[in-house]
Amino acid sequence: MEVPGMVKNKMWRELAVFFIFLVVGMGLSIPQALGLKIPNPTKAIEAIFKPLSDLLKLK
């Protein structure tokens, strides 16, 4: 519904962001609908920020 209006108004950045969110949403919902196990993103976030958190706690 929004896409024709964005193309008509030449809102290319907004259109790109719209499609990024659309692809991410479909990429997460289709495997879930098929009953596939989706990895928890929290573990990846913890792995990235845990060393930084430990570094900031040092005094």
C-alpha positions in Angstrom: 0.0 0.0 0.0 2.7 2.5 0.9 5.1 1.5 -1.9 3.4 3.2 -4.8 3.2 6.4 -2.9 6.9 6.3 -2.0 7.9 5.6 -5.6 5.6 8.4 -6.9 7.1 10.8 -4.4 10.7 9.5 -5.0 11.2 8.6 -1.4 14.1 6.2 -2.2 15.7 6.1 1.3 12.4 5.4 3.0 11.6 2.8 0.4 15.0 1.1 1.1 14.3 1.1 4.8 10.8 -0.2 4.2 12.2 -3.2 2.2 14.9 -3.9 4.8 12.3 -4.2 7.5 10.1 -6.2 5.3 12.9 -8.7 4.5 13.9 -9.0 8.1 10.4 -9.5 9.2 9.7 -12.2 6.6 13.0 -13.8 7.4 12.0 -14.2 11.0 8.4 -15.0 10.6 8.6 -17.7 7.8 10.9 -20.1 9.7 8.8 -19.6 12.9 5.6 -20.4 10.9 7.2 -23.5 9.6 8.1 -24.6 13.1 11.9 -24.2 12.7 14.0 -23.1 15.7 15.2 -19.6 15.4 18.4 -18.7 17.3 18.1 -16.2 20.1 19.7 -12.9 19.2 20.3 -12.1 22.9 23.2 -14.5 23.1 25.0 -12.7 20.3 24.3 -9.3 21.8 25.7 -10.6 25.2 28.8 -12.0 23.5 29.5 -8.6 21.9 28.8 -6.3 24.9 30.0 -8.5 27.8 33.7 -7.7 27.3 32.9 -4.0 27.0 30.8 -4.2 30.2 33.6 -6.0 32.0 36.1 -3.4 30.9 34.0 -0.6 32.1 33.5 -2.2 35.5 37.3 -2.3 36.2 38.4 0.5 38.5 
